[in-house]
Amino acid sequence: MKRSYGMVGKEKSDKMNSRHVKILELITEYKKMEVTKLSELLEVSQVTIRKDLDALESNEMIIREHGYATLNNKDDINNRLALHYDVKQKIAAMVVKDIEDGETIMIESGSCCALVAKEIAETKKDVTLITNSAFIADYIRKVGTVKIILLGGEYQSESQVMVGPMMRQCASAFFVDKLFVGTDGFTYETGFTGKDYMRAVAVSDMARQATQVMIVSDSEKFSQKGTVSLVELNKIHTIYTDECIPNDMENYFIEHNINVKKANKKERSS
């Protein structure tokens, strides 16, 4: 069914604008979009669309071919970054308000976590990020002056994370106040879950080194279920999500003494 996304206003050049987000949503939905079709749907010139695609390609989020664009399928996390990017960006901006200049934190892999890392690099000073994510290390390497400590281990090519006994040994050298973790799902029966056993073990290993564990996730994950347990509920200090988290689940977390912070999902860039 044909949909019109309408004109969008002028945006800051150093941030992904609302038209970029709409382009990603269309490519995510249809897998492949022609320049002419994007121009028609977004009601801007093909020259403007080509500039938008250049910007998205420079961020390694899409691949350009002759007259069309597709998502960058070289790894799974790029696809996840493209999905609901604007909502995840709002969540990341909310998270960073709770991080001080000069802090040392741990951060696990995932699309929301990658955007948190980028927001830290863009807005904070003298922050040290300890991560098992090679993707995050590369994603923010040219942004700001954040110090990155990349934990070693067995490399998983799809998610671009380090896992295994060596990662556990590397993580054990550090003690931090905060660990930020993504999740693949949550149900009352299973708790927080992931889809990969080795990554879930890595989260558990990193959680032992942190005073507080923070979940960072868009609200859609609260209706899904992964295959392996991720982190025990009593270890969670705060959940950062958007306002569409089901009320019953929000109340459930609050009853278990977990802070729930929500970004406004409806207030999208114009």
C-alpha positions as CSV (number, residue, x, y, z in Angstrom):
1,M,0.0,0.0,0.0
2,K,1.3,3.4,-1.0
3,R,2.1,5.8,1.9
4,S,3.1,9.4,1.8
5,Y,5.6,10.6,4.4
6,G,5.3,14.3,3.5
7,M,7.9,17.0,3.6
8,V,10.3,17.4,6.5
9,G,12.0,20.5,7.7
10,K,15.7,21.6,7.8
11,E,17.8,19.6,10.2
12,K,21.2,19.8,11.8
13,S,23.9,18.4,9.6
14,D,25.7,16.5,12.3
15,K,22.7,14.4,13.4
16,M,20.5,11.9,11.6
17,N,17.4,13.8,10.6
18,S,13.8,12.6,10.4
19,R,14.0,12.1,6.6
20,H,17.0,9.8,7.1
21,V,15.0,7.8,9.6
22,K,12.1,7.5,7.2
23,I,14.4,6.3,4.5
24,L,15.8,3.6,6.8
25,E,12.3,2.6,7.8
26,L,11.3,2.2,4.1
27,I,14.4,0.2,3.3
28,T,13.9,-2.0,6.3
29,E,10.3,-2.7,5.3
30,Y,10.8,-3.2,1.6
31,K,14.5,-4.5,1.7
32,K,15.3,-2.4,-1.5
33,M,14.3,1.1,-2.5
34,E,14.9,3.0,-5.7
35,V,15.9,6.6,-5.6
36,T,13.0,7.6,-7.7
37,K,10.5,5.9,-5.4
38,L,12.1,7.5,-2.3
39,S,11.9,10.9,-4.0
40,E,8.2,10.3,-4.7
41,L,7.3,9.1,-1.2
42,L,9.2,11.7,0.7
43,E,8.3,14.5,-1.7
44,V,11.8,15.8,-2.2
45,S,14.1,15.9,-5.2
46,Q,16.2,13.0,-6.3
47,V,19.3,15.1,-5.7
48,T,18.2,15.5,-2.1
49,I,17.6,11.8,-1.8
50,R,21.0,11.0,-3.2
51,K,22.6,13.3,-0.6
52,D,20.7,11.5,2.1
53,L,21.8,8.1,0.9
54,D,25.4,9.4,0.7
55,A,25.1,10.4,4.4
56,L,23.6,7.0,5.4
57,E,26.2,5.1,3.4
58,S,29.0,7.1,5.1
59,N,27.6,5.8,8.4
60,E,27.7,2.2,7.0
61,M,24.0,1.8,7.5
62,I,23.1,1.2,3.8
63,I,24.7,0.0,0.6
64,R,24.2,2.0,-2.6
65,E,23.8,0.3,-5.9
66,H,22.8,1.6,-9.3
67,G,19.7,3.6,-8.7
68,Y,18.7,2.0,-5.4
69,A,19.7,1.3,-1.8
70,T,19.6,-1.7,0.5
71,L,20.5,-2.2,4.2
72,N,24.1,-3.0,5.0
73,N,23.8,-6.7,5.6
74,K,27.4,-7.3,6.4
75,D,26.4,-7.8,10.0
76,D,23.2,-8.0,12.1
77,I,23.7,-5.0,14.2
78,N,23.5,-2.6,11.3
79,N,20.1,-3.9,10.5
80,R,19.0,-3.5,14.1
81,L,20.3,0.0,14.2
82,A,18.1,0.9,11.3
83,L,15.0,-0.4,12.9
84,H,13.2,2.4,15.0
85,Y,16.3,4.5,14.9
86,D,14.6,7.6,16.1
87,V,13.1,6.0,19.1
88,K,16.4,4.3,20.1
89,Q,18.1,7.7,19.7
90,K,15.7,9.3,22.1
91,I,16.3,6.5,24.6
92,A,20.1,6.9,24.2
93,A,19.8,10.7,24.9
94,M,17.8,9.9,28.1
95,V,20.4,7.4,29.3
96,V,23.3,9.8,28.9
97,K,21.7,12.3,31.2
98,D,22.5,9.9,34.0
99,I,26.2,9.7,33.1
100,E,28.7,12.2,34.4
101,D,31.9,13.5,32.9
102,G,34.9,11.4,33.9
103,E,32.9,8.2,34.6
104,T,34.1,4.7,33.7
105,I,31.3,2.4,32.6
106,M,30.8,-1.0,30.9
107,I,28.6,-1.3,27.9
108,E,27.6,-4.5,26.1
109,S,26.7,-4.8,22.4
110,G,23.4,-4.1,20.8
111,S,21.8,-1.3,18.7
112,C,20.5,0.8,21.7
113,C,23.9,0.4,23.4
114,A,25.7,1.5,20.3
115,L,23.7,4.7,20.2
116,V,24.3,5.2,24.0
117,A,28.0,4.9,23.3
118,K,27.8,7.4,20.5
119,E,25.8,9.9,22.5
120,I,28.4,9.6,25.3
121,A,31.2,10.3,22.9
122,E,29.4,13.3,21.5
123,T,28.3,14.9,24.7
124,K,30.5,13.8,27.6
125,K,34.1,14.5,28.6
126,D,36.8,12.1,29.8
127,V,34.5,9.1,29.9
128,T,36.0,5.6,29.7
129,L,34.0,2.9,28.0
130,I,34.8,-0.7,28.7
131,T,33.1,-2.9,26.1
132,N,33.2,-6.4,24.5
133,S,31.8,-4.9,21.3
134,A,34.2,-4.4,18.4
135,F,31.3,-2.8,16.6
136,I,30.9,-0.1,19.3
137,A,34.6,0.5,19.4
138,D,34.7,1.1,15.6
139,Y,31.3,3.0,15.6
140,I,32.5,5.8,17.9
141,R,36.3,5.8,17.1
142,K,36.1,9.1,15.3
143,V,33.6,10.8,17.7
144,G,34.7,12.9,20.6
145,T,37.6,12.0,22.9
146,V,36.1,9.0,24.8
147,K,38.6,6.4,25.9
148,I,37.7,2.9,24.7
149,I,38.9,-0.3,26.4
150,L,38.0,-3.3,24.2
151,L,37.9,-6.6,26.1
152,G,39.5,-9.5,24.3
153,G,38.0,-12.9,23.6
154,E,36.6,-15.2,20.9
155,Y,35.2,-13.0,18.1
156,Q,31.6,-13.5,16.9
157,S,31.5,-12.0,13.4
158,E,27.8,-11.5,13.1
159,S,27.3,-9.4,16.3
160,Q,31.0,-8.3,16.4
161,V,31.4,-9.0,20.1
162,M,34.0,-10.8,22.1
163,V,32.9,-13.8,24.2
164,G,34.3,-16.7,26.1
165,P,36.8,-17.4,28.9
166,M,39.3,-14.8,27.8
167,M,36.6,-12.1,27.8
168,R,35.7,-13.1,31.3
169,Q,39.3,-12.9,32.4
170,C,39.7,-9.4,30.8
171,A,36.5,-8.1,32.4
172,S,37.5,-9.4,35.8
173,A,40.3,-6.7,35.9
174,F,37.7,-3.9,36.1
175,F,35.1,-2.8,38.6
176,V,32.5,-0.2,37.6
177,D,29.3,1.4,38.9
178,K,27.3,0.9,35.8
179,L,26.9,-1.8,33.1
180,F,24.5,-1.0,30.2
181,V,23.0,-4.1,28.4
182,G,20.6,-4.6,25.6
183,T,18.0,-7.4,25.6
184,D,16.2,-9.5,23.0
185,G,13.1,-10.0,25.1
186,F,11.3,-10.1,28.4
187,T,8.4,-12.2,29.7
188,Y,7.2,-12.8,33.3
189,E,8.1,-16.5,32.9
190,T,11.6,-16.1,31.5
191,G,12.8,-12.7,32.7
192,F,15.3,-10.9,30.4
193,T,16.5,-13.1,27.6
194,G,19.0,-13.2,24.7
195,K,19.3,-15.2,21.5
196,D,22.9,-16.3,21.8
197,Y,24.2,-18.4,24.7
198,M,27.8,-17.1,24.6
199,R,26.7,-13.5,24.5
200,A,24.4,-14.1,27.4
201,V,27.3,-15.6,29.4
202,A,29.4,-12.6,28.5
203,V,26.7,-10.3,30.0
204,S,26.6,-12.4,33.1
205,D,30.4,-12.1,33.4
206,M,30.4,-8.4,33.0
207,A,27.5,-8.0,35.4
208,R,29.6,-9.4,38.2
209,Q,32.0,-6.5,37.8
210,A,29.3,-3.8,38.0
211,T,27.4,-2.3,41.0
212,Q,24.4,-1.5,38.9
213,V,23.1,-3.2,35.7
214,M,21.0,-1.1,33.3
215,I,18.7,-2.5,30.6
216,V,18.5,-0.3,27.5
217,S,15.8,-1.4,25.0
218,D,12.9,-0.1,22.9
219,S,9.5,-1.2,24.2
220,E,8.9,-3.8,21.5
221,K,11.2,-6.2,23.2
222,F,8.8,-6.5,26.1
223,S,6.5,-8.6,24.0
224,Q,9.2,-10.9,22.7
225,K,11.2,-13.8,24.1
226,G,14.8,-14.9,23.5
227,T,16.2,-18.4,24.0
228,V,18.6,-18.0,26.9
229,S,18.5,-16.2,30.3
230,L,20.4,-13.0,30.2
231,V,20.6,-11.4,33.7
232,E,18.6,-12.0,36.9
233,L,15.9,-9.6,37.7
234,N,17.3,-8.8,41.1
235,K,20.5,-7.5,39.6
236,I,18.7,-4.8,37.5
237,H,18.8,-1.3,38.8
238,T,17.2,0.7,35.9
239,I,15.4,0.0,32.7
240,Y,15.6,2.7,29.9
241,T,12.9,2.3,27.3
242,D,10.1,4.3,25.6
243,E,6.6,5.3,26.7
244,C,5.0,2.3,24.9
245,I,6.2,-0.2,27.5
246,P,3.0,-2.1,28.7
247,N,1.7,-0.6,31.9
248,D,1.5,-4.0,33.6
249,M,5.1,-4.7,32.9
250,E,6.2,-1.2,34.1
251,N,4.3,-1.8,37.3
252,Y,5.9,-5.2,37.7
253,F,9.3,-3.7,37.5
254,I,8.5,-1.0,39.9
255,E,7.2,-3.6,42.4
256,H,10.6,-5.3,42.1
257,N,12.4,-2.1,43.0
258,I,13.6,-1.4,39.5
259,N,13.6,2.2,38.1
260,V,11.8,2.6,34.8
261,K,12.7,5.6,32.7
262,K,10.8,6.3,29.5
263,A,11.6,8.4,26.4
264,N,8.7,10.0,24.6
265,K,8.2,7.8,21.6
266,K,5.6,10.0,19.9
267,E,7.8,13.2,19.9
268,R,9.6,12.5,16.7
269,S,11.8,14.9,14.9
270,S,10.0,17.0,12.3
